Amino acid sequence: MKTTSKILLTAGFLLSFLCVNAQNNTNSPYTRFGLGELADYGSGRSKAMGGTSFGIRNNRGVNAANPASYTCIDSLSFIFEFGAMGKESIFTDSNNKRDNSFNANIEFLTLRFPIGRWFAASVGITPYSYVGYSFPTNGQVITEGTSGADTISYQRNYKGTGGLNEIYGGLAAKIGKHVSLGINAYYLFGTIQNTRQVTFDATYGSFYSTLQDSKLKISDFNIRYGLQYYTPIKQKHFLTVGAIFEMKNRLGGKYSVETSTVDTISEKNGSKFDTPMTIGGGVSYSYTNKLTVGADVLYQGWSDAKYFGVSDTLTDRMKFSIGTEYTPDPFAKNYFKRISYRLGANISTGYLDIKGSNIANYGITFGFGLPARGGRSAINIGVEYGRLGNNSYGQIREDYFKFSLSASFNEFWFFKRRFE
């Protein structure tokens, strides 16, 4: 229990840290639009498997993407997992001009534990979206003066910070021998701040003609439902089919704008923002505890969700993921045979309609699960290379590398050892 107490103390500290610090794992100009860069649920294991999770049952980690998976745990285990992520981005514009940035932060914290023989629960905090960008644009205006036309140069600066997080509590129950039902109730909260500033050429006094600062503060609840059907298809071979569902939800909160020229005007409006109806499904095949292969599909109805009170700025999002994990021999004396090797890929359409163009995302992933002493706990390492958008038609292409590092601790709970 001493180890468990240390884990709980660490969990409380990290949870407090995440609650008071906004997630900022990106510096992408695309996060200027909508609610920012969406962060799908993902444990350290699933990130290295392309994000595959809906049809995955894992008794040594926490799969918050599908709450029905919580029942895949023995009656004495207590699992604690936390992770961090770093992202290196390379931006290329239509003139092949390049820029790069690196961002990192603690990303998630989750706990899972049994409640009797047929029930299990999970609590945690995970990201919903990231906002982080800072970039200038230059321009000129022509004015008519007493001595003729004058050309005035100016610089427009855009900056955004913040993001949204979720604190969730989940419960799952086994129904018979092959079905598990689960539910996550989560609290969505956070602040997204966007600033636009215009500075004229110093020749004309170096003054700010416009400074606009907008803040969107979100605080609301929603529910995710999960289902998994699992069955052996022959000796040592298993099949799992999973599904998740979330209702469309009107977000509570406040949106405010402050505009400064000579005077300052502050305006506050009620929230006119939604999260979409979400449907997901997945399937996985596993051979004992050596091989797992899975695939997911996710649909989000963003075209029906309101953004600033209208729905024509967002478009439906689809995401497809595949992934595999192979462990040569989980019980071998050779350490390298006990390592889990992971590989995956994903493709998703964007949920933003930017000048009639959809910004698609492509990614390939790989990683390792490094078992700790005793084999129940592990360190998970994942790498993803992806591409967002393209550098034609006035867009910016983002090539990125995401580095994920997580630790999962699997402890015996309420277990007393006997010594003869």
C-alpha positions in Angstrom: 0.0 0.0 0.0 3.0 2.3 0.4 3.5 2.3 -3.3 -0.2 2.9 -4.0 -0.1 5.9 -1.5 2.8 7.4 -3.4 1.0 6.9 -6.7 -2.1 8.6 -5.3 0.0 11.5 -4.0 1.7 11.9 -7.3 -1.7 11.7 -9.1 -3.1 14.5 -6.9 -0.2 16.7 -7.6 -0.3 16.2 -11.3 -4.1 16.6 -11.4 -3.8 20.0 -9.6 -1.1 21.0 -12.0 -3.2 20.2 -15.0 -6.2 22.0 -13.7 -4.4 25.3 -13.2 -2.2 25.2 -16.3 -3.7 25.5 -19.8 -2.5 22.9 -22.3 -0.3 24.3 -25.0 1.1 21.5 -27.0 1.1 23.2 -30.4 2.1 26.3 -32.2 0.0 25.8 -35.4 -1.7 28.6 -37.2 -4.6 26.3 -37.9 -5.5 26.5 -34.2 -6.7 30.0 -34.8 -9.9 28.6 -36.1 -12.7 26.8 -34.3 -11.9 25.3 -30.9 -8.3 24.7 -31.9 -6.5 21.4 -32.6 -8.7 18.5 -31.4 -7.1 15.9 -29.1 -8.7 12.5 -29.3 -8.6 10.3 -26.3 -5.4 8.2 -26.3 -3.3 6.2 -23.8 0.4 5.8 -24.3 -0.3 2.4 -25.9 -2.9 3.6 -28.3 -0.9 6.6 -29.5 1.8 4.3 -30.8 -0.9 2.2 -32.5 -2.3 5.0 -34.7 -4.8 6.0 -32.0 -6.7 2.7 -32.3 -8.8 2.2 -29.1 -12.6 1.6 -29.5 -12.2 -2.2 -29.8 -9.2 -2.6 -27.6 -9.4 -4.4 -24.2 -6.2 -4.0 -22.1 -5.7 -5.2 -18.5 -2.5 -3.2 -18.0 -3.5 0.3 -19.0 -6.4 2.8 -19.1 -8.5 3.1 -22.3 -10.7 6.2 -21.6 -11.7 6.3 -25.3 -14.2 3.5 -24.7 -15.5 3.3 -21.1 -16.7 -0.2 -21.7 -13.1 -1.3 -21.6 -12.7 -0.6 -17.9 -14.0 -4.1 -16.9 -10.9 -5.7 -18.5 -9.2 -5.7 -15.1 -8.7 -8.3 -12.3 -10.3 -7.7 -8.9 -7.1 -6.7 -7.1 -5.5 -4.3 -9.6 -5.2 -0.6 -9.3 -3.9 1.1 -12.5 -2.5 4.7 -12.7 -1.2 6.2 -15.9 0.1 9.6 -16.8 1.7 11.0 -20.0 3.5 13.9 -21.5 3.9 14.9 -25.2 6.3 17.0 -27.2 5.7 18.3 -30.7 8.2 19.6 -33.3 6.5 21.4 -36.2 7.9 22.5 -39.5 5.8 25.1 -41.4 6.1 25.7 -45.2 4.2 28.4 -47.1 3.5 28.7 -50.8 6.9 30.5 -51.3 8.7 27.5 -49.7 9.6 29.7 -46.7 10.1 27.5 -43.6 9.7 28.0 -39.9 9.7 25.6 -37.0 8.7 25.4 -33.4 8.8 23.0 -30.4 6.2 22.6 -27.6 5.8 20.2 -24.8 3.6 19.6 -21.8 2.1 17.1 -19.4 -0.9 15.7 -21.3 -3.1 13.3 -19.3 -3.6 11.5 -16.1 -6.0 8.5 -15.6 -6.8 6.0 -12.9 -8.7 2.6 -13.1 -9.8 0.3 -10.4 -12.3 -2.6 -9.9 -15.6 -2.3 -7.9 -16.4 -5.9 -7.1 -16.5 -8.7 -9.6 -18.6 -7.2 -12.4 -17.9 -3.5 -12.1 -14.9 -1.2 -12.7 -14.4 2.5 -12.6 -12.0 5.2 -13.9 -11.3 8.8 -13.3 -8.9 11.2 -14.9 -8.2 14.4 -16.8 -7.5 14.5 -20.6 -7.2 17.3 -23.2 -10.0 18.1 -25.6 -8.3 20.8 -27.8 -5.1 22.9 -28.0 -4.7 26.5 -29.1 -1.3 28.0 -29.6 -0.1 30.2 -32.5 1.8 33.5 -33.1 2.4 34.8 -36.6 2.5 38.2 -38.4 1.3 39.3 -41.8 2.3 42.5 -43.6 0.3 44.8 -45.9 0.0 48.3 -47.3 -2.8 50.8 -47.6 -2.9 53.8 -50.0 -4.3 57.1 -48.7 -4.9 60.4 -50.5 -3.3 63.4 -48.9 -2.7 67.0 -49.8 0.5 66.1 -51.6 -0.9 63.1 -53.4 -1.2 59.4 -52.7 0.8 58.0 -49.7 1.5 54.3 -49.1 1.5 53.2 -45.5 2.9 49.9 -44.5 1.5 48.0 -41.5 1.9 44.7 -39.7 -0.9 42.6 -38.4 0.0 40.2 -35.5 -2.1 37.2 -34.5 -1.7 35.4 -31.3 -3.7 32.6 -29.5 -3.3 30.6 -26.3 -5.2 28.1 -24.2 -7.4 25.1 -24.9 -10.0 22.9 -23.4 -9.7 20.0 -20.9 -11.9 17.2 -19.6 -12.2 15.8 -16.1 -14.1 12.6 -16.3 -15.5 9.8 -14.1 -16.5 6.5 -15.7 -18.2 3.3 -14.7 -18.4 0.0 -16.6 -20.3 -3.2 -16.0 -20.1 -6.7 -17.4 -23.4 -8.1 -18.8 -23.0 -11.9 -19.0 -19.8 -13.4 -20.3 -19.3 -11.4 -23.5 -20.7 -7.9 -23.1 -19.4 -4.8 -21.3 -21.3 -1.5 -21.0 -19.7 1.8 -19.9 -20.3 5.4 -19.4 -18.1 8.5 -18.9 -19.5 11.7 -17.4 -17.1 14.5 -18.1 -16.7 18.2 -17.2 -15.4 20.3 -20.1 -13.6 23.5 -19.2 -11.0 25.9 -20.3 -10.3 29.3 -21.9 -9.3 30.1 -25.5 -7.8 33.6 -26.0 -7.2 35.2 -29.4 -5.5 38.5 -30.0 -5.2 40.6 -33.2 -3.1 43.7 -33.3 -2.3 46.1 -36.1 0.8 48.4 -36.1 1.4 51.0 -38.7 4.8 52.0 -40.0 7.0 54.0 -37.6 7.2 56.8 -40.1 3.6 57.6 -39.3 3.9 57.6 -35.6 4.1 53.8 -34.8 0.6 53.6 -33.2 -1.8 50.7 -32.8 -4.9 51.3 -34.9 -6.7 48.2 -33.6 -6.1 45.9 -30.7 -8.8 43.2 -30.4 -8.7 40.6 -27.6 -11.4 37.9 -27.5 -11.9 35.2 -24.8 -14.0 32.1 -24.9 -14.5 30.5 -21.4 -16.1 27.1 -21.5 -17.6 25.1 -18.6 -20.1 22.3 -19.3 -20.9 18.6 -18.9 -21.5 15.8 -21.3 -21.7 12.0 -21.4 -20.0 9.3 -23.5 -21.5 5.8 -23.8 -19.5 2.8 -24.6 -20.1 -0.9 -25.6 -17.8 -3.8 -26.2 -18.5 -7.4 -27.3 -15.7 -9.8 -26.7 -15.5 -13.5 -27.5 -12.9 -16.2 -28.2 -13.1 -17.4 -31.8 -10.9 -20.5 -31.1 -8.3 -21.4 -28.6 -6.0 -18.5 -27.7 -7.7 -16.3 -30.4 -10.0 -13.5 -29.4 -12.2 -10.9 -31.1 -13.5 -7.6 -29.7 -16.0 -5.2 -31.3 -16.6 -1.8 -29.7 -18.6 1.3 -30.1 -19.0 4.8 -28.5 -21.6 7.5 -28.7 -21.9 11.2 -27.6 -24.9 13.5 -28.0 -24.5 16.9 -29.6 -24.1 19.4 -26.7 -24.6 23.2 -26.4 -21.6 24.6 -24.4 -22.1 26.8 -21.4 -19.8 29.7 -20.8 -19.0 33.3 -21.9 -17.5 34.9 -24.9 -16.1 38.4 -24.5 -14.4 40.9 -26.9 -12.4 44.0 -26.0 -11.5 46.3 -28.9 -9.1 49.3 -28.3 -8.6 52.3 -30.6 -9.0 55.5 -28.7 -11.8 54.0 -26.6 -12.2 50.5 -25.2 -15.4 48.6 -25.7 -16.1 45.4 -23.8 -18.9 43.1 -25.0 -20.1 39.9 -23.4 -22.4 37.4 -25.0 -24.0 34.1 -24.1 -22.4 31.0 -25.4 -23.3 30.1 -29.0 -20.9 27.1 -29.4 -21.6 23.4 -29.6 -19.7 20.1 -29.4 -20.9 17.6 -32.1 -22.7 14.3 -32.1 -19.9 11.7 -32.0 -20.1 8.1 -33.2 -17.2 5.6 -33.2 -16.6 2.0 -33.8 -13.7 -0.4 -33.7 -12.6 -4.0 -33.9 -9.6 -5.9 -32.7 -8.1 -9.4 -33.0 -5.7 -10.7 -30.4 -3.6 -13.9 -30.0 -3.2 -14.6 -26.3 -1.1 -11.7 -24.9 1.4 -11.7 -27.8 -0.4 -10.0 -30.8 -3.1 -7.4 -31.1 -4.4 -5.9 -34.4 -7.1 -3.3 -34.5 -8.9 -0.7 -36.6 -11.2 2.3 -35.7 -13.5 4.7 -37.5 -14.8 8.0 -35.9 -17.5 10.4 -37.1 -18.2 13.8 -35.6 -21.1 15.9 -37.0 -19.5 19.3 -36.8 -21.5 20.7 -39.7 -24.6 20.6 -37.4 -22.7 22.2 -34.5 -22.9 26.0 -33.9 -19.8 28.2 -33.9 -20.6 31.8 -33.2 -24.2 30.9 -33.6 -23.9 29.6 -37.2 -23.0 26.2 -38.6 -21.5 27.0 -42.0 -17.9 27.5 -40.7 -17.5 23.8 -39.6 -17.7 20.6 -41.5 -18.1 16.9 -40.6 -15.0 15.1 -39.5 -14.0 11.5 -40.2 -11.0 9.7 -38.8 -9.7 6.2 -39.6 -7.0 4.4 -37.5 -5.2 1.1 -37.7 -2.6 -0.3 -35.4 -0.8 -3.4 -34.2 1.2 -4.5 -31.1 3.5 -7.5 -31.0 5.2 -8.9 -27.9 7.6 -11.8 -28.7 7.3 -13.5 -25.3 5.9 -11.7 -22.3 7.4 -14.2 -19.9 10.8 -14.6 -21.4 14.0 -14.1 -19.4 15.4 -12.1 -22.3 14.3 -8.5 -21.7 14.0 -7.6 -25.5 11.5 -10.4 -26.0 9.3 -8.9 -23.3 9.2 -5.5 -25.0 6.0 -4.6 -26.9 6.6 -3.3 -30.4 3.8 -1.1 -31.9 3.0 0.4 -35.3 0.0 2.3 -36.7 -1.4 4.9 -39.1 -4.3 7.3 -39.2 -6.0 9.7 -41.6 -8.6 12.3 -40.7 -10.5 15.0 -42.5 -10.5 18.4 -40.7 -13.5 19.9 -39.0 -12.8 23.4 -40.3 -14.0 24.9 -43.6 -11.3 27.5 -44.4 -12.1 29.3 -47.6 -13.9 26.3 -49.0 -11.0 24.0 -48.2 -10.9 21.1 -45.8 -7.6 20.7 -43.9 -6.8 16.9 -43.8 -4.3 15.2 -41.5 -2.2 12.1 -42.2 0.0 10.3 -39.6 2.1 7.2 -39.1 3.1 6.0 -35.7 5.5 3.5 -33.9 6.6 2.9 -30.4 7.5 0.6 -27.6 6.2 -0.7 -24.3 9.1 -1.2 -21.9 8.1 -3.5 -19.1 9.2 -2.6 -15.6 10.4 -5.1 -13.0 7.7 -7.7 -12.4 6.2 -7.0 -15.8 2.9 -5.4 -14.6 4.0 -1.8 -15.0 5.5 -0.2 -18.1 7.0 2.8 -19.8 5.4 3.6 -23.1 7.3 5.5 -25.8 5.6 6.7 -29.0 6.5 8.7 -32.1 4.2 10.1 -34.8 5.1 11.7 -38.0 2.2 13.6 -39.6 1.2 16.2 -42.2 -1.5 18.8 -42.0 -2.7 20.9 -44.9 -0.5 21.7 -48.0 1.5 24.7 -49.2 -0.5 25.4 -52.3 -3.5 27.7 -52.8 -2.2 30.1 -50.2 -2.2 27.5 -47.4 0.5 26.5 -45.0 1.7 22.9 -44.7 2.6 21.6 -41.3 5.0 18.6 -41.0 5.2 17.5 -37.4 6.8 14.9 -35.1 4.9 14.1 -31.9 6.9 12.4 -29.1 4.8 10.8 -26.3 6.1 9.4 -23.1 3.8 7.7 -20.5 4.1 5.5 -17.5 1.5 3.0 -16.4 1.7 1.6 -12.8 -0.2 -1.6 -12.1 -0.4 -2.3 -8.4 -2.2 -4.9 -6.3 -4.9 -3.2 -4.2 -6.1 -4.6 -0.8 -3.7 -7.5 -1.2 -2.0 -8.9 1.9 1.1 -11.1 1.6 1.5 -14.0 4.0 4.9 -15.1 5.2 5.3 -18.6 6.6 
